[in-house]
Amino acid sequence: MLLRRLRYFTAVVECGTFTGAAERCKVSQSAVSQQVAALESSLGVSLLEREGRGFRLTPAGEYLYKNGIPLLKQFEKLCSETVRLAD
């Protein structure tokens, strides 16, 4: 669950909008918004400062984004290698 939330969060940052992230992740905009809010709640910090229809990263959000990308890539590699070894 945490990895999905991290994926949605990074998609929001990379796409610049919750709508764009939803399209990329093939889920509804409200699902992305809810999962990012749940991530913030579970961490106990704000990751994004919402500004009207936009947002900007908080220092915590910037840190999570920069360090979350390699984590997601490593997890994807772990999964693909696991599948490869099973074949």
C-alpha positions as CSV (number, residue, x, y, z in Angstrom):
1,M,0.0,0.0,0.0
2,L,2.8,2.4,0.9
3,L,4.5,1.8,-2.5
4,R,1.2,2.6,-4.3
5,R,0.9,5.9,-2.4
6,L,4.5,6.7,-3.2
7,R,3.9,6.0,-6.9
8,Y,0.9,8.3,-6.9
9,F,2.7,11.0,-5.0
10,T,5.7,10.9,-7.5
11,A,3.2,10.9,-10.4
12,V,1.6,14.1,-9.0
13,V,5.0,15.8,-8.8
14,E,6.1,14.7,-12.2
15,C,2.8,15.4,-14.0
16,G,2.2,18.7,-12.1
17,T,-1.4,17.9,-11.5
18,F,-3.5,15.4,-9.7
19,T,-5.5,14.9,-12.9
20,G,-2.4,14.2,-14.9
21,A,-1.2,11.7,-12.3
22,A,-4.6,10.0,-12.3
23,E,-4.3,9.6,-16.1
24,R,-0.8,8.2,-15.8
25,C,-1.8,5.8,-13.1
26,K,-5.1,4.8,-14.7
27,V,-7.2,5.7,-11.7
28,S,-9.5,8.5,-10.8
29,Q,-8.3,11.9,-9.7
30,S,-10.1,11.4,-6.3
31,A,-8.2,8.1,-5.8
32,V,-4.9,9.9,-6.3
33,S,-5.9,12.7,-4.0
34,Q,-7.1,10.3,-1.3
35,Q,-3.9,8.2,-1.5
36,V,-1.6,11.3,-1.3
37,A,-3.6,12.5,1.7
38,A,-3.3,9.1,3.3
39,L,0.4,9.1,2.7
40,E,0.7,12.5,4.4
41,S,-1.5,11.3,7.3
42,S,0.6,8.2,7.8
43,L,3.8,10.2,7.8
44,G,2.3,12.9,9.9
45,V,3.7,15.7,7.6
46,S,2.4,17.8,4.7
47,L,4.1,16.9,1.4
48,L,2.3,19.4,-0.8
49,E,1.2,22.9,-0.1
50,R,-2.0,23.2,-2.2
51,E,-2.4,26.6,-3.9
52,G,-5.7,26.9,-5.6
53,R,-5.6,24.3,-8.4
54,G,-1.8,23.9,-8.1
55,F,0.7,22.9,-5.4
56,R,4.3,23.2,-4.4
57,L,6.4,20.7,-2.6
58,T,7.2,21.2,1.1
59,P,10.7,20.5,2.2
60,A,9.5,17.1,3.4
61,G,7.8,16.5,0.1
62,E,10.9,17.4,-1.8
63,Y,12.9,15.0,0.3
64,L,10.4,12.1,-0.1
65,Y,10.2,12.7,-3.9
66,K,14.0,12.8,-4.4
67,N,14.6,9.7,-2.3
68,G,11.5,7.9,-3.3
69,I,12.3,7.7,-7.0
70,P,15.4,5.4,-6.5
71,L,13.3,3.3,-4.1
72,L,10.6,2.8,-6.6
73,K,13.1,1.9,-9.3
74,Q,14.8,-0.6,-7.1
75,F,11.4,-2.2,-6.2
76,E,10.6,-2.5,-10.0
77,K,14.0,-4.1,-10.6
78,L,13.4,-6.5,-7.7
79,C,10.1,-7.5,-9.2
80,S,11.3,-8.0,-12.7
81,E,14.4,-10.0,-11.5
82,T,12.1,-12.2,-9.4
83,V,9.9,-12.9,-12.4
84,R,13.0,-13.5,-14.6
85,L,14.4,-16.0,-12.2
86,A,11.1,-17.9,-12.0
87,D,11.1,-18.4,-15.8
